[in-house]
Every structure is written in C-alpha cells, then in structure tokens.
Amino acid sequence: MSGPLHERTRQGHGGTGAGAITPDGCAVEVYTRLPVGDEPEVVASAVPAGATLLELGCGTGRVTHPLLERGFRVTAVDESPRMLEHVRGARTVCSPIETLELDERFDVVLLSSFLVHAGDVRVRDALLRACRRHVADDGCVLVQREGEDWHEKVPRERRAGDGLVRIAAADPTDDPRVSSIRCEYVFPDGTWTQTFLSRRMDREEFEGALAGAGLAVDAYLTEDRTWVRALPVR
C-alpha cells in the first residue's frame, strides 16, 4: 500500500496512516468512519428550524449530513478537497477558514471540532473574525470548546463505531499554554494518528477572544460549557 497523500501541512500538525492526510493532520479515511456525536442535537436546540448555516471545517460531512436531514440549508467549508469529496447534498467551498470571504451572511455560523483552541492565537483570532464577518446581524455563532481539564486528563479513550479514539499524550511546548496533542484512531483493519497544537483557554480568555472578534456570549448551551452560542456585537 502506498504511503499517506499529504496536502500542505500546518506547523505543529501531522498525521500517519493509509490514505490522504489533511493540512492539520487529519486522516480522511478516519473521518469517513467516525460516527456523529451530539452536535446535530445541540445545533437544532439552539437555532431556528430551517436556518441557513455556514459550517466551518466540515470534514467529510459527519455533522453536515445530519444537519441537512434536519432541514438546515448548509454551506460546508473545508480546506481539504479530499474531505469535501465525501460531502453530499450541501453547497461546498474549499478554502482555509481564516481567509474565507463569501459575499453573504448566514443565520448560523458553526465552528465545531474544538478549532477555536488553535495553538497560534493569530489563527484562533482569524477563525473568530471569519465567523463574525459571515454571521447575519440577527444571527448567531455556535462554538465548540474543549473540556476545561482535557489537557490534564490524559490518556483517555472512547469507543467510536467499531474503533477506538485515544488521546494518548498532551506534551508541553515552548508556550506553557499550548500542548502538542497526539490522538490515535484504532480500527480492526488499521491505525491512524494525528498530532496537533491546542491552546488552553479558560472562560475569561475565551470570552476575551470572542470580544476581540466582535462577538459576545449569549449562552453556554451544555452543562460542561463546551458548547457556546455567541451573538455579533453591533
């Protein structure tokens, strides 16, 4: 079997295993296998039915497809064309989130997959600015955050379909607020890894980052505060 097919790699990120590896170290094959979690239910409970929705970092459509089934009108964005090949039924846009410039705004902008914890604060702030410039004045931004103890609660693992997702390490870096996270995805017929940089953010820093992008917390949607609804500041 041939080695991984790499797109442009982001600094501090990487991945191993069969098939295409995206710039942030994700294995496309893994994301075709991972089951959806509670994301569609969280979204549906927090926004109007049938809303227009911009999904940033959609991957293979793991969340996109259930949102379409619930009647949302989804524009799905990802920087990896190999990921977007698997998205069905949604309008797709191939672009890094940070530089996305669509000449329209949406009822809902969704930034999930803990992307807001980008190790580089310049990337994080650019992600949030992209959310702000694409949300309607009366719309909202939904952000998925990491659990507050996740950098310390390592190793940990969970079942995912017929596979296992293991957070194997959270190693220190030169920045005391940033960890190098190593994930392992173990399936009966193969193993993949992903390494990426993740920044710890307490509630104060998170809300400050939102404010810097022209957003403000409207509500923490889950008891663990991992899901947040933010509104544009006018």
C-alpha positions, 0 to 999 in steps of 0.5 A: 500500500502506498504511503499517506497523500499529504496536502500542505501541512500546518506547523505543529500538525501531522498525521500517519496512516493509509490514505490522504492526510489533511493540512492539520493532520487529519486522516480522511479515511478516519473521518469517513468512519467516525460516527456523529456525536451530539452536535446535530442535537445541540445545533437544532436546540439552539437555532431556528428550524430551517436556518441557513448555516455556514459550517466551518471545517466540515470534514467529510460531512459527519455533522453536515449530513445530519444537519441537512436531514434536519432541514438546515440549508448548509454551506460546508467549508473545508480546506481539504478537497479530499474531505469535501469529496465525501460531502453530499447534498450541501453547497461546498467551498474549499478554502482555509477558514481564516481567509474565507470571504463569501459575499453573504451572511448566514443565520448560523455560523458553526465552528465545531471540532474544538478549532477555536483552541488553535495553538497560534492565537493569530489563527484562533483570532482569524477563525473568530473574525471569519465567523463574525464577518459571515454571521447575519446581524440577527444571527448567531455563532455556535462554538465548540470548546474543549473540556476545561481539564482535557489537557490534564486528563490524559490518556483517555479513550472512547469507543467510536463505531467499531474503533477506538479514539485515544488521546494518548499524550498532551506534551508541553511546548515552548508556550506553557499554554499550548500542548502538542496533542497526539490522538490515535484512531484504532480500527480492526483493519488499521491505525491512524494518528494525528498530532496537533497544537491546542491552546488552553483557554479558560472562560475569561480568555475565551470570552476575551477572544470572542470580544476581540472578534466582535462577538459576545456570549449569549449562552453556554448551551451544555452543562460542561460549557463546551458548547457556546452560542455567541451573538455579533456585537453591533 
